[in-house]
Amino acid sequence: MLKRLFIKTDFQKEWMEKLLQQEKAFQNHSKETDEKATFPKENVQALIRMGYTKLPLPKEYGGNGISITDMVLFQETISSFDGATGLAIGWHQSVIGELYEKRLWKEEQLSTFAKEVCNGALVNRAASEAQTGSPTRGGRPGTHAVKKNSNWAITGRKIFTTMSPVLTHFLVTAWMEEKEGIGIFLIEKEAAGLSIEETWDVMSMRGTESHDLVLQNVEVSEENFVEFYQAPRGNNVNAWLLHIPACYLGIAQAARDYAVKFASEYSPNSINGPISQLPNVQSLIGKIDLELMKARHFLYSVAAAYDDEASRTFLTNELGAAKHIVTNSSIKIVDQAMRIVGAKSLQLSNPLQRYYRDVRAGLHNPPMDDMTITKIAQTALKNLEHK
């Protein structure tokens, strides 16, 4: 396990041991959830029972107040067992982490919702829409909220609602004409007019069941109108989104482990011994581990920089860069692992073909590569002007 270097605290060791006990169970569900595109409910229920889903809550709210480094370490580990589980639960962890770190809601709302989370509630943001694309690009949502007596009536459709079969709450963005801005509403799954349309038909991360959320005149109380903003939030620093590169790094680690094991065991009769003795195979293994080292050190150093309040203020584009570097490195790692295993890696019974499909999804999670590169360039030019 190449990430042992980053396990430093007793708390991390304790939780790593707990998660490792779930490794085989999570892996056993992977093939079926991928083939049937069904959500790994058993995995998530196991995480809830362990108390994993309340870890990002501050201690005063009943959680553990985990750091970004903790989150990255745990998410990478879960994702190495099953990518769909890792990405799905990562969204819940990141939403809770950001909400309570930044105190985005009123104290009464935070306190009430923390109790729900401690009792097993699962939440994700529902912000993406077919006509607006990624919300990080600043598009106005087509979903709208209008005042109805003392409540708000929400109508619209959201796409990419990851973990939709098991979510208990949705954080829905809606355009508010009378306020000329975007409101965020906390909506429970039992709300009248809320439904899930099973539209998730993709080749990657099939088990996340990221279906459409349909809202037809859903009434929401004023107290569940939790956030409001007028300017796009794409530039907000949110280190909890590092769960995304952590997920794909975990998948890359799983691909690496499979390929190294295969190379040490596969002995064709054309050579005397396993293929691991061949120079070209050793070259690929070396390149894989080198790529893993680069990606992991960058990701964990950025997480550590954010956890240190003294250095946090100096971060500019490192969070986006971490996602860019780790995701693209993970794609390269899986590709090289498949070169080691050869045509067998394309068999549907082989996990490498699933890793290959799943790791591609990282390119389409925020922030997108083009936005990251553009922001880095703009920062360089801006700093030159102020030099």
Sequence and secondary structure as in RCSB ss.txt:
>XXXX:A:sequence
MLKRLFIKTDFQKEWMEKLLQQEKAFQNHSKETDEKATFPKENVQALIRMGYTKLPLPKEYGGNGISITDMVLFQ
ETISSFDGATGLAIGWHQSVIGELYEKRLWKEEQLSTFAKEVCNGALVNRAASEAQTGSPTRGGRPGTHAVKKNS
NWAITGRKIFTTMSPVLTHFLVTAWMEEKEGIGIFLIEKEAAGLSIEETWDVMSMRGTESHDLVLQNVEVSEENF
VEFYQAPRGNNVNAWLLHIPACYLGIAQAARDYAVKFASEYSPNSINGPISQLPNVQSLIGKIDLELMKARHFLY
SVAAAYDDEASRTFLTNELGAAKHIVTNSSIKIVDQAMRIVGAKSLQLSNPLQRYYRDVRAGLHNPPMDDMTITK
IAQTALKNLEHK
>XXXX:A:secstr
 TTGGG  SHHHHHHHHHHHTTHHHHHHHHHHHHHHT   HHHHHHHHHHTGGGTTS GGGTS    HHHHHHHH
HHHHHH HHHHHHHHHHHHHHHHHHHTT S HHHHHHHHHHHHTT  EEEE  BTTTB GGGT   S EEEEETT
EEEEEEEEEEETTTTT SEEEEEEEETTTTEEEEEEEETT TTEEEE     SSSGGG  EEEEEEEEEEEGGGE
EEEESS  TTS  GGGGHHHHHHHHHHHHHHHHHHHHHHH   TTSSS GGGSHHHHHHHHHHHHHHHHHHHHHH
HHHHHHHSHHHHTT SSHHHHHHHHHHHHHHHHHHHHHHHHGGGGGSTTSHHHHHHHHHHGGGGSSS HHHHHHH
HHHHHHHHHHT 
